[in-house]
Amino acid sequence: MTSDAIPTDPVDEILPLKSLILYGFQHVLVMAASPITAVFLVAQTTGI
Protein backbone atom coordinates (compact mmCIF):
# COMPACT_ATOMS: atom_id res chain seq x y z
CA MET A 1 0.00 0.00 0.00
CA THR A 2 1.34 3.43 -0.84
CA SER A 3 1.26 6.50 1.38
CA ASP A 4 -0.83 8.31 -1.26
CA ALA A 5 -3.85 6.24 -0.26
CA ILE A 6 -4.05 7.96 3.13
CA PRO A 7 -5.72 11.38 2.93
CA THR A 8 -3.94 14.18 4.78
CA ASP A 9 -5.97 16.52 6.94
CA PRO A 10 -5.10 20.23 6.46
CA VAL A 11 -4.36 20.44 10.20
CA ASP A 12 -1.49 17.98 9.80
CA GLU A 13 0.26 19.87 6.99
CA ILE A 14 3.60 21.55 7.69
CA LEU A 15 3.52 25.32 7.38
CA PRO A 16 6.09 27.29 5.37
CA LEU A 17 9.18 28.42 7.29
CA LYS A 18 8.07 32.08 7.20
CA SER A 19 4.80 31.25 8.95
CA LEU A 20 6.53 28.97 11.48
CA ILE A 21 8.92 31.76 12.47
CA LEU A 22 6.12 34.32 12.70
CA TYR A 23 3.89 32.10 14.85
CA GLY A 24 6.84 31.06 17.00
CA PHE A 25 7.68 34.71 17.69
CA GLN A 26 4.03 35.41 18.51
CA HIS A 27 4.08 32.50 20.97
CA VAL A 28 7.17 33.88 22.71
CA LEU A 29 5.57 37.34 23.02
CA VAL A 30 2.43 35.88 24.60
CA MET A 31 4.50 33.80 27.04
CA ALA A 32 6.39 36.94 28.10
CA ALA A 33 3.33 39.21 28.30
CA SER A 34 1.20 36.94 30.49
CA PRO A 35 3.28 37.10 33.71
CA ILE A 36 3.96 40.81 33.24
CA THR A 37 0.27 41.55 32.81
CA ALA A 38 -0.59 39.51 35.90
CA VAL A 39 1.85 41.55 38.01
CA PHE A 40 0.32 44.83 36.86
CA LEU A 41 -3.23 43.59 37.50
CA VAL A 42 -2.42 42.36 41.00
CA ALA A 43 -0.56 45.59 41.82
CA GLN A 44 -3.48 47.70 40.64
CA THR A 45 -5.99 45.61 42.59
CA THR A 46 -4.03 45.72 45.83
CA GLY A 47 -3.25 49.41 45.44
CA ILE A 48 0.52 49.07 45.46
C-alpha positions in Angstrom: 0.0 0.0 0.0 1.3 3.4 -0.8 1.3 6.5 1.4 -0.8 8.3 -1.3 -3.9 6.2 -0.3 -4.0 8.0 3.1 -5.7 11.4 2.9 -3.9 14.2 4.8 -6.0 16.5 6.9 -5.1 20.2 6.5 -4.4 20.4 10.2 -1.5 18.0 9.8 0.3 19.9 7.0 3.6 21.5 7.7 3.5 25.3 7.4 6.1 27.3 5.4 9.2 28.4 7.3 8.1 32.1 7.2 4.8 31.2 9.0 6.5 29.0 11.5 8.9 31.8 12.5 6.1 34.3 12.7 3.9 32.1 14.9 6.8 31.1 17.0 7.7 34.7 17.7 4.0 35.4 18.5 4.1 32.5 21.0 7.2 33.9 22.7 5.6 37.3 23.0 2.4 35.9 24.6 4.5 33.8 27.0 6.4 36.9 28.1 3.3 39.2 28.3 1.2 36.9 30.5 3.3 37.1 33.7 4.0 40.8 33.2 0.3 41.5 32.8 -0.6 39.5 35.9 1.8 41.6 38.0 0.3 44.8 36.9 -3.2 43.6 37.5 -2.4 42.4 41.0 -0.6 45.6 41.8 -3.5 47.7 40.6 -6.0 45.6 42.6 -4.0 45.7 45.8 -3.3 49.4 45.4 0.5 49.1 45.5 
